[in-house]
Amino acid sequence: MSLLVVGSVALDSVKTPFGKADEVLGGSATYFSVSASYFTTVNVVATVGEDFPDAHLEFLRSRGVDVGGVETGKGKTFRWRGEYSYQLNEAKTLETQLNVFERFAPRVPDRYRQPALVFLANIDPALQRDVLGQVTRPKIVACDTMNFWIEGRQAELKRTLREVDILIVNDGEARQLAGEVNLVKASRAIMGLGPSTVIIKRGEYGALLFSGAKVFAAPAFPLENVFDPTGAGDSFAGGFLGHLAKHPSMDHANLCKAVIFGSVLASFCVEAFSLDRFRTLTRLEIQQRYREFKHLTFFEDLEP
Amino acid sequence: MSLLVVGSVALDSVKTPFGKADEVLGGSATYFSVSASYFTTVNVVATVGEDFPDAHLEFLRSRGVDVGGVETGKGKTFRWRGEYSYQLNEAKTLETQLNVFERFAPRVPDRYRQPALVFLANIDPALQRDVLGQVTRPKIVACDTMNFWIEGRQAELKRTLREVDILIVNDGEARQLAGEVNLVKASRAIMGLGPSTVIIKRGEYGALLFSGAKVFAAPAFPLENVFDPTGAGDSFAGGFLGHLAKHPSMDHANLCKAVIFGSVLASFCVEAFSLDRFRTLTRLEIQQRYREFKHLTFFEDLEP
């Protein structure tokens, strides 16, 4: 089923203990759509500057991503520069140049206006809601956000959350939004704001899914070489919603499978800089790692 | 099968955001043996001071723990005072009074000298090895340690590790011991020092089991109320080795079950101050939570 994402397309400069990459392809909509492209066709609404290399759009197209909604604005592309320490658990932002992203006014092309699923990546919650106003009510709306909006635009964010089915955030964001340290209580508080499902990403520790009264815990895949965590969260969301686009049910068992697919895609994402791992990644490798997740987490039942 | 533990028995004073407890029962050998007592008989080698309340030993006895190896030394009992912030993830030690523990020279009673399993809780690695010298070679030797010994007694610790089958440490300790941030590589480096199996405890994030080339990831149980994390690690070790005492196989599948039992016991431990949760905990509740762990982690296989 059709999947629409609105978010950023960026040029990232990243330094990790294992190397650095300058002005490489990045952005939430980019990671999301390439990750989800292993499951379904993705329509992207975003903006880039006049300096954005055509080769990057070509790469997205080669993955079957529809970039007809990526507008070229006057000026330069959104740029982010950050670095990671040895623990690789948190990016230190060194520089953000919003450029064309500062004036981003998402415009959903006509042919995108009946999406089955929508992912509202981390942008101004008012813009997130504006996008929902441009489309017929999707089957599933998922959304990300960040501390910046939780602190500065909380009322706006809460209005948006009323229209959201699935919130996908990290543990710090969930705690901040709910004003509650305990994640079980925090997820319940967030459900009171609208979403029936809350996914809490915990980086190297995996993810928690709260759907109704049920809980599911997925580990992160223990990798020997993590080169660059940038984009892992959006790749997770892409794998998660990609699976839901193929199997659009909010049934708990189906959401658990989707969380594993999200974890699989995130685990590949971090194996190389930028989106480079996705340049060679195959559907077969995804299935293989899904099965490895099964081995990683399986334990025998108690004797009756 | 018989399980021997050597470690501390202490009086703890703990403050958490949810309350405080003064001079309550604590210590690694205490948490370990009470936790393991749900699976097998545990023999304890430890030392207390003349001021140690008899009611505490009576509680251990009521759990079927053999405290014949707990010697009463001249002086006061080991005391620890600490507090936790809202995140509950790390104790801040405010005061340590070693007292009789400073002169602890473990003496294994005759009737304990043929243990099937031994747990060397976190004490001086020279004393850990000394205990092994007093017993016939056990089927399984497991061991804990901490940054203090890794920094100050590394050569001694490495001598001890040569005789250890299973090292149970937290992630920071594993990284420090191996001199390696990546936990997959760190566990392999630790295996090079002796243990065939490495368990890395990650607090609220669960535990990783590395046995040979296999990996298993267990989440922590998502609890709504965590009152006091003190003793969770030793309760984990108690549940883990308790299961192994009942089913003494180093088979990967059996180790995975043991990790879940460890996680179950740790999850109960933190629900109350001190060992209070164990005063009412039943074997039935343990089995019930084991099954809840299954629901928490289960996801469907891929269609073939």
Interface residues (C-beta under 8 A of the other chain):
Chain A: Y86 Q87 L88 V181 N182 L183 V184 K185 R202 Y205 G206 L208 K214 V215 F216 A217 A218 P219 P222 L223 E224 N225 V226 A253 C256 K257 V259 I260 Q287 Y290 R291 F293 K294 H295 L296 T297 F298 F299 E300 D301 L302
Chain B: Y86 Q87 L88 V181 N182 L183 V184 K185 R202 Y205 G206 L208 K214 V215 F216 A217 A218 P219 P222 L223 E224 N225 V226 A253 C256 K257 V259 I260 Q287 Y290 R291 F293 K294 H295 L296 T297 F298 F299 E300 D301 L302
